[in-house]
Amino acid sequence: VCFFLVGLARPASAWSADRSGDGLVALYDFRLAKGSIVKDRSGVGKPLDLKIENPKNVRRTKGTLEVRGKTLIRSDKPAAKVFNAVRRSGEITIEAWVRPANAKQDGPARMVTLSGGSSERNFTLGQEGDKVDVRLRTTKTSENGIPSLNSPGRSLAPRLTHIVYTRNRGGRARLFLNGKQQAEKRVPGAMANWNGKYRLALANELSSDRPWLGTFHLVA
């Protein structure tokens, strides 16, 4: 069972019939063109909706959410169903269709994160310049999810990109960009030390000091 499910189709306004839902826990397809709420469309458990803190800094169209200025898009409560699914399965897969605004953002800039602040997290999918940086907390990595897994330099550019990170129960972690594997390593340990109080967020850290600019098409 995975936390987020890998899907290789292009983003659409809805979860299409040709994509399996096995293991899906949360899905954001950004189909709403207005408002300050990003709906969880997974249909799994209680919806984990997200709130946009600075709606004036985003532009919404049906199927996209463009982050033009600093904001934070986060759940109001801890992401309990994500925490429980990962702790139970020992596996995680994160998928995102994004278009970075530029290839200079760092920190890493947070695209998707389940964390408590700039130095403590369960996982983070981030941008470090022209690379993707993924941090995962286990009993053998730090509370900050370090050491991380990175894609090679110049692998990320300001164009629509499909990112998939997956780590199985045995510790094998892989990172794919546009369907091609970019990095692989063993991330040892278990996720038994995850913090159940962390919230899920897009486009920034929960401490609001790692902003990301760009366009979201899908997060799952």
Helices and strands as residue ranges (DSSP letters): E 37-38, E 50-52, G 55-57, E 58-61, E 64-67, E 73-75, H 80-89, E 92-100, E 109-117, E 120-128, E 131-136, E 149-150, E 161-167, E 172-177, E 180-186, E 199-202, E 214-219
